[in-house]
Amino acid sequence: MKFKEDLQKLSVQIAERRKYVTNEEMTKQVLVIPFLQVLGYDVFNPLEVRPEYLADFGKRKSEKVDYAIFKDGEPIMFIEVKTINETLENYNTQLARYFNATPEVRVAVLTNGIEYKFFTDLDKNNIMDETPFYKVDITNLTDADVEILSKFKKEHFQTSEIVKCAEELIYTSNLNNKLRNIFKDPPDEFIRYLIKDFSDTRITSNVIERFRPIVKKSISMAILELVRQGLFPEDVGAKVGEKTEEISEKDTESREEPDDAQKLQTTKKPIVTTEEEIQGFEQVKSILNEAGKDTSEVNYKDTTAYFGIFYRNIFNWFLRLNLGGSRKFITTRLPVERVQGLATGFEVEQAPKTHGESRVFIESIEDLPKLKELIIACFDEVAGA
């Protein structure tokens, strides 16, 4: 993608040139103007980029914002530039005056040529928010940054889409912080919610304290499993004003072009759901239906490692089918001792750590009806029957 390459090239250039920038004018010419050019704006055309744009506010006359970006004859974005070593927090109020004086502008940027802070008016119409919806260090870009910044390109710029993006970024950031706090120190009501379906005893404060370390361990295992399965796609909303850790194969790629053998080793295996897996899923549902179980919320999730069958959500998996290898088997969450009593005549062993508790080797999916009692028990375990 050319835009990504241009941004990466600019990032390197700015990192090299920043030490020679000593004042605001140099910041504009050496750092900010090249950034606007990468976004596709003709910095020499006043129909697109207008320096020292008048934005009068109340009794304050001749207020000038450093750059106004225009589209179809109307200003769409203000950019206020400060010297490279300036702390930007000191100038939010100044930028807000320009923003608030021009109702048609809903995007404002404050920058020192390295850090860019993007603002809009989510809290009150035509009043710039106190905090930015997005911050980026142009010398330290991620793939998420590239995707977000592409929305500000000349050919892509749509105010409504940027405001929508701003809302998603803010909501995602707040939710991420809340979830991080919950996972780090689960509150009592969260623990109570998690254990209420499988705890027969009254949930007292002592019970909650007993389950607290178990819940924390389960959360860690679930997150690791989700990451391993690739269930967390790249999400630009995962970062607002801070860098997120991107779990990506790209982070570990060599700077040199890999040879053919390396390419074969690092190529991600595609997920292919086979007809046999679908038939196995249908057999499991049929067995449960015949046993009078409600399977309306039974579904499957295929991965490169296994074909998982779950109840209500992917965390509530109760069977995993492995049908693609030289030996076929199913994995359960039940302990080996219990499974041995439910799968008479089948080879049962301890499942690998993090994969489950036990696994049963089968010849084909035709063996599933013979494991009817086991399948029902596995379902009951997560359905709370």
Contacts in CASP RR format, 6 or more apart in sequence:
PFRMAT RR
TARGET T0000
AUTHOR 0000-0000-0000
METHOD contacts of the structure
MODEL  1
MKFKEDLQKLSVQIAERRKYVTNEEMTKQVLVIPFLQVLGYDVFNPLEVR
PEYLADFGKRKSEKVDYAIFKDGEPIMFIEVKTINETLENYNTQLARYFN
ATPEVRVAVLTNGIEYKFFTDLDKNNIMDETPFYKVDITNLTDADVEILS
KFKKEHFQTSEIVKCAEELIYTSNLNNKLRNIFKDPPDEFIRYLIKDFSD
TRITSNVIERFRPIVKKSISMAILELVRQGLFPEDVGAKVGEKTEEISEK
DTESREEPDDAQKLQTTKKPIVTTEEEIQGFEQVKSILNEAGKDTSEVNY
KDTTAYFGIFYRNIFNWFLRLNLGGSRKFITTRLPVERVQGLATGFEVEQ
APKTHGESRVFIESIEDLPKLKELIIACFDEVAGA
1 146 0 8 1.000
3 38 0 8 1.000
3 146 0 8 1.000
3 150 0 8 1.000
3 153 0 8 1.000
4 143 0 8 1.000
4 146 0 8 1.000
6 38 0 8 1.000
7 38 0 8 1.000
7 141 0 8 1.000
7 145 0 8 1.000
7 146 0 8 1.000
7 149 0 8 1.000
8 141 0 8 1.000
10 34 0 8 1.000
10 35 0 8 1.000
10 38 0 8 1.000
10 138 0 8 1.000
11 138 0 8 1.000
11 139 0 8 1.000
11 140 0 8 1.000
11 141 0 8 1.000
13 34 0 8 1.000
14 31 0 8 1.000
14 34 0 8 1.000
14 113 0 8 1.000
14 114 0 8 1.000
14 138 0 8 1.000
14 139 0 8 1.000
15 139 0 8 1.000
17 30 0 8 1.000
17 31 0 8 1.000
18 31 0 8 1.000
18 84 0 8 1.000
18 114 0 8 1.000
18 139 0 8 1.000
20 26 0 8 1.000
20 30 0 8 1.000
21 27 0 8 1.000
21 30 0 8 1.000
21 31 0 8 1.000
21 84 0 8 1.000
23 83 0 8 1.000
24 81 0 8 1.000
24 82 0 8 1.000
24 83 0 8 1.000
26 84 0 8 1.000
27 81 0 8 1.000
27 82 0 8 1.000
27 83 0 8 1.000
27 84 0 8 1.000
27 112 0 8 1.000
27 113 0 8 1.000
28 66 0 8 1.000
28 81 0 8 1.000
31 84 0 8 1.000
31 113 0 8 1.000
31 114 0 8 1.000
31 138 0 8 1.000
32 67 0 8 1.000
32 79 0 8 1.000
32 81 0 8 1.000
32 111 0 8 1.000
32 113 0 8 1.000
33 43 0 8 1.000
35 113 0 8 1.000
35 116 0 8 1.000
35 138 0 8 1.000
36 43 0 8 1.000
36 49 0 8 1.000
36 67 0 8 1.000
36 69 0 8 1.000
36 79 0 8 1.000
37 43 0 8 1.000
39 149 0 8 1.000
39 152 0 8 1.000
39 153 0 8 1.000
39 154 0 8 1.000
40 153 0 8 1.000
40 154 0 8 1.000
40 155 0 8 1.000
41 48 0 8 1.000
41 49 0 8 1.000
41 69 0 8 1.000
41 154 0 8 1.000
42 48 0 8 1.000
42 49 0 8 1.000
43 49 0 8 1.000
47 70 0 8 1.000
47 73 0 8 1.000
48 69 0 8 1.000
48 70 0 8 1.000
48 71 0 8 1.000
48 154 0 8 1.000
49 67 0 8 1.000
49 68 0 8 1.000
49 69 0 8 1.000
49 70 0 8 1.000
50 67 0 8 1.000
50 68 0 8 1.000
50 70 0 8 1.000
50 75 0 8 1.000
51 66 0 8 1.000
51 67 0 8 1.000
52 64 0 8 1.000
52 65 0 8 1.000
52 66 0 8 1.000
53 64 0 8 1.000
53 65 0 8 1.000
53 67 0 8 1.000
53 68 0 8 1.000
53 75 0 8 1.000
53 78 0 8 1.000
54 62 0 8 1.000
54 63 0 8 1.000
54 64 0 8 1.000
55 63 0 8 1.000
55 64 0 8 1.000
55 65 0 8 1.000
55 68 0 8 1.000
55 78 0 8 1.000
55 97 0 8 1.000
55 98 0 8 1.000
55 101 0 8 1.000
55 102 0 8 1.000
56 62 0 8 1.000
56 63 0 8 1.000
56 101 0 8 1.000
57 63 0 8 1.000
57 97 0 8 1.000
57 98 0 8 1.000
57 100 0 8 1.000
57 101 0 8 1.000
58 101 0 8 1.000
60 97 0 8 1.000
63 97 0 8 1.000
63 98 0 8 1.000
63 101 0 8 1.000
65 78 0 8 1.000
65 79 0 8 1.000
65 80 0 8 1.000
65 95 0 8 1.000
65 98 0 8 1.000
66 79 0 8 1.000
66 80 0 8 1.000
66 81 0 8 1.000
67 78 0 8 1.000
67 79 0 8 1.000
67 81 0 8 1.000
68 75 0 8 1.000
68 77 0 8 1.000
68 78 0 8 1.000
68 79 0 8 1.000
68 105 0 8 1.000
69 75 0 8 1.000
69 76 0 8 1.000
69 77 0 8 1.000
69 78 0 8 1.000
69 79 0 8 1.000
69 157 0 8 1.000
70 76 0 8 1.000
71 154 0 8 1.000
71 157 0 8 1.000
74 104 0 8 1.000
75 102 0 8 1.000
75 104 0 8 1.000
75 105 0 8 1.000
76 104 0 8 1.000
76 105 0 8 1.000
76 106 0 8 1.000
76 107 0 8 1.000
76 157 0 8 1.000
76 159 0 8 1.000
77 105 0 8 1.000
77 107 0 8 1.000
77 108 0 8 1.000
77 109 0 8 1.000
77 152 0 8 1.000
77 157 0 8 1.000
78 95 0 8 1.000
78 98 0 8 1.000
78 99 0 8 1.000
78 102 0 8 1.000
78 105 0 8 1.000
78 107 0 8 1.000
78 108 0 8 1.000
78 109 0 8 1.000
79 108 0 8 1.000
79 109 0 8 1.000
79 110 0 8 1.000
79 111 0 8 1.000
80 91 0 8 1.000
80 94 0 8 1.000
80 95 0 8 1.000
80 98 0 8 1.000
80 108 0 8 1.000
80 109 0 8 1.000
80 110 0 8 1.000
80 111 0 8 1.000
81 111 0 8 1.000
81 112 0 8 1.000
81 113 0 8 1.000
82 88 0 8 1.000
82 91 0 8 1.000
82 110 0 8 1.000
82 111 0 8 1.000
82 112 0 8 1.000
83 112 0 8 1.000
84 112 0 8 1.000
84 113 0 8 1.000
84 114 0 8 1.000
85 112 0 8 1.000
86 112 0 8 1.000
88 110 0 8 1.000
88 111 0 8 1.000
88 112 0 8 1.000
88 115 0 8 1.000
88 117 0 8 1.000
91 110 0 8 1.000
92 110 0 8 1.000
92 119 0 8 1.000
92 128 0 8 1.000
92 130 0 8 1.000
95 108 0 8 1.000
95 110 0 8 1.000
95 119 0 8 1.000
95 128 0 8 1.000
96 108 0 8 1.000
96 119 0 8 1.000
96 127 0 8 1.000
96 128 0 8 1.000
98 108 0 8 1.000
99 105 0 8 1.000
99 108 0 8 1.000
99 119 0 8 1.000
99 121 0 8 1.000
99 128 0 8 1.000
100 126 0 8 1.000
100 127 0 8 1.000
100 128 0 8 1.000
103 126 0 8 1.000
106 120 0 8 1.000
106 121 0 8 1.000
106 159 0 8 1.000
106 162 0 8 1.000
106 163 0 8 1.000
107 118 0 8 1.000
107 119 0 8 1.000
107 120 0 8 1.000
107 152 0 8 1.000
107 159 0 8 1.000
107 162 0 8 1.000
107 163 0 8 1.000
108 118 0 8 1.000
108 119 0 8 1.000
108 120 0 8 1.000
108 128 0 8 1.000
109 116 0 8 1.000
109 117 0 8 1.000
109 118 0 8 1.000
109 119 0 8 1.000
110 116 0 8 1.000
110 117 0 8 1.000
110 119 0 8 1.000
110 132 0 8 1.000
111 117 0 8 1.000
113 138 0 8 1.000
114 137 0 8 1.000
114 138 0 8 1.000
114 139 0 8 1.000
115 135 0 8 1.000
115 136 0 8 1.000
115 137 0 8 1.000
115 138 0 8 1.000
116 135 0 8 1.000
116 136 0 8 1.000
116 138 0 8 1.000
117 132 0 8 1.000
117 134 0 8 1.000
117 135 0 8 1.000
118 132 0 8 1.000
118 133 0 8 1.000
118 134 0 8 1.000
118 135 0 8 1.000
118 166 0 8 1.000
119 128 0 8 1.000
119 129 0 8 1.000
119 132 0 8 1.000
119 133 0 8 1.000
120 128 0 8 1.000
120 129 0 8 1.000
120 133 0 8 1.000
120 162 0 8 1.000
120 163 0 8 1.000
120 166 0 8 1.000
121 127 0 8 1.000
121 128 0 8 1.000
121 129 0 8 1.000
122 129 0 8 1.000
122 133 0 8 1.000
122 163 0 8 1.000
122 166 0 8 1.000
122 167 0 8 1.000
122 170 0 8 1.000
123 129 0 8 1.000
123 130 0 8 1.000
132 241 0 8 1.000
133 166 0 8 1.000
133 167 0 8 1.000
133 169 0 8 1.000
133 170 0 8 1.000
133 240 0 8 1.000
134 148 0 8 1.000
134 166 0 8 1.000
134 169 0 8 1.000
134 240 0 8 1.000
134 241 0 8 1.000
135 240 0 8 1.000
135 241 0 8 1.000
135 242 0 8 1.000
136 145 0 8 1.000
136 148 0 8 1.000
136 149 0 8 1.000
136 241 0 8 1.000
137 243 0 8 1.000
140 243 0 8 1.000
142 239 0 8 1.000
142 243 0 8 1.000
142 244 0 8 1.000
142 246 0 8 1.000
143 234 0 8 1.000
143 246 0 8 1.000
143 248 0 8 1.000
143 250 0 8 1.000
144 234 0 8 1.000
144 235 0 8 1.000
144 236 0 8 1.000
144 237 0 8 1.000
144 238 0 8 1.000
144 239 0 8 1.000
144 244 0 8 1.000
144 246 0 8 1.000
145 239 0 8 1.000
147 234 0 8 1.000
147 236 0 8 1.000
148 165 0 8 1.000
148 169 0 8 1.000
148 236 0 8 1.000
150 156 0 8 1.000
151 157 0 8 1.000
151 158 0 8 1.000
151 161 0 8 1.000
151 162 0 8 1.000
151 165 0 8 1.000
152 162 0 8 1.000
165 236 0 8 1.000
168 237 0 8 1.000
169 236 0 8 1.000
169 237 0 8 1.000
169 239 0 8 1.000
169 240 0 8 1.000
170 240 0 8 1.000
172 235 0 8 1.000
172 237 0 8 1.000
172 238 0 8 1.000
172 240 0 8 1.000
173 237 0 8 1.000
173 239 0 8 1.000
173 240 0 8 1.000
173 241 0 8 1.000
176 238 0 8 1.000
182 190 0 8 1.000
183 216 0 8 1.000
183 219 0 8 1.000
183 223 0 8 1.000
186 212 0 8 1.000
186 215 0 8 1.000
186 216 0 8 1.000
186 219 0 8 1.000
188 205 0 8 1.000
188 208 0 8 1.000
190 215 0 8 1.000
191 208 0 8 1.000
191 211 0 8 1.000
191 212 0 8 1.000
191 215 0 8 1.000
192 203 0 8 1.000
192 208 0 8 1.000
194 211 0 8 1.000
194 215 0 8 1.000
195 203 0 8 1.000
195 207 0 8 1.000
195 211 0 8 1.000
195 215 0 8 1.000
196 203 0 8 1.000
197 384 0 8 1.000
198 384 0 8 1.000
199 207 0 8 1.000
199 211 0 8 1.000
201 207 0 8 1.000
221 354 0 8 1.000
222 315 0 8 1.000
224 354 0 8 1.000
225 354 0 8 1.000
226 232 0 8 1.000
227 247 0 8 1.000
228 305 0 8 1.000
228 354 0 8 1.000
229 301 0 8 1.000
229 303 0 8 1.000
229 305 0 8 1.000
230 303 0 8 1.000
231 301 0 8 1.000
231 314 0 8 1.000
232 247 0 8 1.000
234 246 0 8 1.000
234 248 0 8 1.000
238 244 0 8 1.000
249 266 0 8 1.000
249 268 0 8 1.000
253 266 0 8 1.000
254 262 0 8 1.000
258 266 0 8 1.000
269 304 0 8 1.000
270 304 0 8 1.000
271 302 0 8 1.000
271 303 0 8 1.000
271 304 0 8 1.000
272 302 0 8 1.000
273 302 0 8 1.000
273 307 0 8 1.000
274 323 0 8 1.000
274 324 0 8 1.000
276 323 0 8 1.000
276 365 0 8 1.000
277 300 0 8 1.000
277 302 0 8 1.000
277 307 0 8 1.000
277 321 0 8 1.000
277 323 0 8 1.000
279 365 0 8 1.000
280 321 0 8 1.000
280 365 0 8 1.000
280 368 0 8 1.000
281 300 0 8 1.000
281 307 0 8 1.000
281 309 0 8 1.000
281 321 0 8 1.000
283 365 0 8 1.000
283 368 0 8 1.000
283 369 0 8 1.000
284 298 0 8 1.000
284 309 0 8 1.000
284 319 0 8 1.000
284 368 0 8 1.000
284 375 0 8 1.000
285 295 0 8 1.000
285 298 0 8 1.000
287 368 0 8 1.000
287 369 0 8 1.000
287 372 0 8 1.000
287 375 0 8 1.000
287 376 0 8 1.000
288 295 0 8 1.000
288 298 0 8 1.000
288 375 0 8 1.000
288 376 0 8 1.000
288 379 0 8 1.000
289 295 0 8 1.000
291 372 0 8 1.000
291 376 0 8 1.000
293 376 0 8 1.000
293 379 0 8 1.000
293 383 0 8 1.000
293 385 0 8 1.000
297 311 0 8 1.000
297 312 0 8 1.000
298 309 0 8 1.000
298 310 0 8 1.000
298 311 0 8 1.000
298 379 0 8 1.000
299 309 0 8 1.000
299 310 0 8 1.000
300 307 0 8 1.000
300 308 0 8 1.000
300 309 0 8 1.000
300 310 0 8 1.000
301 307 0 8 1.000
301 308 0 8 1.000
301 310 0 8 1.000
301 314 0 8 1.000
301 317 0 8 1.000
302 308 0 8 1.000
305 322 0 8 1.000
305 355 0 8 1.000
306 320 0 8 1.000
306 321 0 8 1.000
306 322 0 8 1.000
306 331 0 8 1.000
306 355 0 8 1.000
307 320 0 8 1.000
307 321 0 8 1.000
307 322 0 8 1.000
307 323 0 8 1.000
308 317 0 8 1.000
308 319 0 8 1.000
308 320 0 8 1.000
308 321 0 8 1.000
309 317 0 8 1.000
309 318 0 8 1.000
309 319 0 8 1.000
309 320 0 8 1.000
309 321 0 8 1.000
310 316 0 8 1.000
310 317 0 8 1.000
310 318 0 8 1.000
310 382 0 8 1.000
311 317 0 8 1.000
311 318 0 8 1.000
311 379 0 8 1.000
311 382 0 8 1.000
311 383 0 8 1.000
316 382 0 8 1.000
316 383 0 8 1.000
317 333 0 8 1.000
317 382 0 8 1.000
318 332 0 8 1.000
318 333 0 8 1.000
318 378 0 8 1.000
318 379 0 8 1.000
318 381 0 8 1.000
318 382 0 8 1.000
318 383 0 8 1.000
319 330 0 8 1.000
319 331 0 8 1.000
319 332 0 8 1.000
319 375 0 8 1.000
319 378 0 8 1.000
320 330 0 8 1.000
320 331 0 8 1.000
320 332 0 8 1.000
320 355 0 8 1.000
320 356 0 8 1.000
321 328 0 8 1.000
321 330 0 8 1.000
321 365 0 8 1.000
322 328 0 8 1.000
322 329 0 8 1.000
322 330 0 8 1.000
322 331 0 8 1.000
322 359 0 8 1.000
323 365 0 8 1.000
327 361 0 8 1.000
328 361 0 8 1.000
328 362 0 8 1.000
328 363 0 8 1.000
328 364 0 8 1.000
329 359 0 8 1.000
329 360 0 8 1.000
329 361 0 8 1.000
329 362 0 8 1.000
330 359 0 8 1.000
330 360 0 8 1.000
330 362 0 8 1.000
330 368 0 8 1.000
330 371 0 8 1.000
331 351 0 8 1.000
331 355 0 8 1.000
331 356 0 8 1.000
331 358 0 8 1.000
331 359 0 8 1.000
332 339 0 8 1.000
332 351 0 8 1.000
332 356 0 8 1.000
332 357 0 8 1.000
332 358 0 8 1.000
332 359 0 8 1.000
332 360 0 8 1.000
332 374 0 8 1.000
332 378 0 8 1.000
333 356 0 8 1.000
333 357 0 8 1.000
333 378 0 8 1.000
333 381 0 8 1.000
333 382 0 8 1.000
334 342 0 8 1.000
334 357 0 8 1.000
334 358 0 8 1.000
334 374 0 8 1.000
334 377 0 8 1.000
334 378 0 8 1.000
334 381 0 8 1.000
335 357 0 8 1.000
335 358 0 8 1.000
336 348 0 8 1.000
336 349 0 8 1.000
336 350 0 8 1.000
336 357 0 8 1.000
336 358 0 8 1.000
338 377 0 8 1.000
339 348 0 8 1.000
339 357 0 8 1.000
339 358 0 8 1.000
339 360 0 8 1.000
339 374 0 8 1.000
340 348 0 8 1.000
342 371 0 8 1.000
342 373 0 8 1.000
342 374 0 8 1.000
342 377 0 8 1.000
343 360 0 8 1.000
343 371 0 8 1.000
343 374 0 8 1.000
346 360 0 8 1.000
346 361 0 8 1.000
346 362 0 8 1.000
346 367 0 8 1.000
346 370 0 8 1.000
346 371 0 8 1.000
347 360 0 8 1.000
347 361 0 8 1.000
348 358 0 8 1.000
348 359 0 8 1.000
348 360 0 8 1.000
348 361 0 8 1.000
349 358 0 8 1.000
349 359 0 8 1.000
349 361 0 8 1.000
350 357 0 8 1.000
350 358 0 8 1.000
350 359 0 8 1.000
351 357 0 8 1.000
351 358 0 8 1.000
351 359 0 8 1.000
360 371 0 8 1.000
360 374 0 8 1.000
362 368 0 8 1.000
362 371 0 8 1.000
368 375 0 8 1.000
379 385 0 8 1.000
END
